[in-house]
Amino acid sequence: MKTEVHKASWWNAEAGKKVKCLLCPRRCVIADGRLGFCGVRENQGGELFSLAYGYPVAVHVDPIEKKPLVEFLPGSWSLSMGTFGCNLECSFCQNYHLSRGFYKEAPELEYLPPEQVVKLAKTKKCASISFTYNEPTIWAEYALDIAKFAKKEGIATVLVSNGYMTMEAAKDLYPFIDAANIDMKGFSEEFYTTMTGGHLAPVLESMKYFHGIGKHLEITNLVIPEKNDSAKMIADFLSWVEKELDKNVPLHFSAYHQDYKYNESPRTPSETLLKIKKSANLQGFGHVYLGNI
């Protein structure tokens, strides 16, 4: 399908032509000819390649508030792009047509190199470029190269991410990103292991690092009834933000609706989100936003 192939970063060679990917906490060991869990990183003859580099499957111009980012370049437009694949397996995924898609099953796609992405953003009069829709961690090489070109042109870069990234990779990518909305799925390890196939700790580490290097961070929590909406879980999350980050970090609590493989919980009542906001406000959080209500 494609004529351009890009060697991946963040991996080590293993015996028997296997490779170990170091991009996300899964640290997949990938046999020759096979894909990593994310579906876009392939071992070709003992070397790791990114199938997603240069091949976005969704490119749109969105209001920055749609990311959602409400306190970064408000009122501006963002060139938003995503690829196939994801490094988590959320049973409630609300963008599964991309996160569970595969390049080898897709029709022919146009190659869009990083410098052309930046030119497109300028043509569309976008103040920023957002890496979004699916999980941009898994195409970090492409995002990083775009961000470097964007910085030269005075265009901001935005990461809309699950935060499931190794510190090795985060320390290479995050310094070139201007703002991020990181999706904290639910403030418990049990929720992560049973509902996403991942772990909570790396996400918290990503948020701490991004905030700690002085970048603009906003956090989203999709609130799922009877799964991650308990008063204790929300209180623990707010306490963590207060202790490890800052009460001024914008927090987004969004309503869940049934999608993909999970349909056991009803749609999140507006009352639940309003109660969470009131509780957060009483604890001194002044930048709390509600979504999907």
Secondary structure, 3 states (H helix, E strand, C coil): CCCCCEECCCEEECHHHCEEECCCCCCCEECCCCECCCCCEEEECCEEEECCCCCCCEEEEEEHHHCCCCCCCCCCEEEEEECCCCCCCCCCCCCHHHHCCCHHHCCCCCCCCHHHHHHHHHHCCCCEEEECCCCHHHHHHHHHHHHHHHHHCCCEEEEEECCCCCHHHHHHHHHHCCEEEEECCCCCHHHHHHHHCCCCHHHHHHHHHHHHCCCEEEEEEEECCCCCCCHHHHHHHHHHHHHHCCCCCCEEEEECCCECCECCCCCCCHHHHHHHHHHHHHCCCCCEEEECC
